[in-house]
C-alpha cells in the first residue's frame, strides 16, 4: 500500500513503512501475528487485521499504535473506511462489523448467512454481498438493514462510484442499483 510518500509492507512479524522515493526504512511496528487482509489507509491512519482476529490502527506517520480491537474472527478482505467516522469489515464468521475509526469502539454489527464479500461504503450506506445470493444494504451509522436484493448466484463483489452501487454475482450478471432504495438501474450479462 502506498500513501503519503511511504510504502507500507506487512510481514509475519510486523508492519514497515518505507520512504517511497528512496526505499529507506521510516519505521517498523511489531505485531503478534501476520495480517490476514490487505492493509487499509484513511486520513493518516493505517489499519491492519491480524490472523488472530485483531484490528490494529497505527498512525501512518510514525507507526504508533493508536488502538486495537479483538473481533473474535478474521477476514481476508481489507477494512473499508467511510460513512461518518466508520470502519467496516466483513468477517469469516458471517458478521459485518462497524468500528469507530478514531478509537476502535464497536458502532454496530450484524450477522448474515453465508460467506461475505468485501463491503462497499457510500456516505450513508454499507453494502455487502453473501453466498446466500443476497446483496445487503445497511444504514452506515446504526447498522439497520435498509434493503436487500436477491441475485441469481453468490454475490461476490460490490463497488460504489458516488452515484450508483454495482454488484456482481455468480449468475454472471453485473447489476447497477440505486444505493438509497435498491432499485435496479441496469443489469448486464458478463
Number of C-alpha atoms within 10 A of each C-alpha: 13 13 14 11 12 21 17 22 15 21 12 13 14 15 21 20 24 18 16 16 9 8 11 11 13 16 16 18 15 15 16 12 16 18 26 19 18 16 19 19 21 14 10 12 20 23 27 25 30 23 18 17 19 20 22 20 23 21 16 22 15 13 19 15 16 15 16 17 16 14 16 11 17 22 25 18 20 20 28 22 24 20 17 12 15 22 24 27 28 30 23 18 16 18 19 24 20 28 21 17 22 13 13 19 14 15 18 16 17 14 12 19 13 17 18 28 26 23 24 25 26 21 14 16 23 27 30 26 31 24 19 17 20 23 26 21 26 21 18 26 18 13 18 14 15 17 16 16 15 14 23 13 17 23 29 20 21 22 18 20 10 10 12 17 22 22 22 24 23 16 14 15 16 20 19 21 20 14 24 17 11 18 12 15 12 11 14 10 9 9
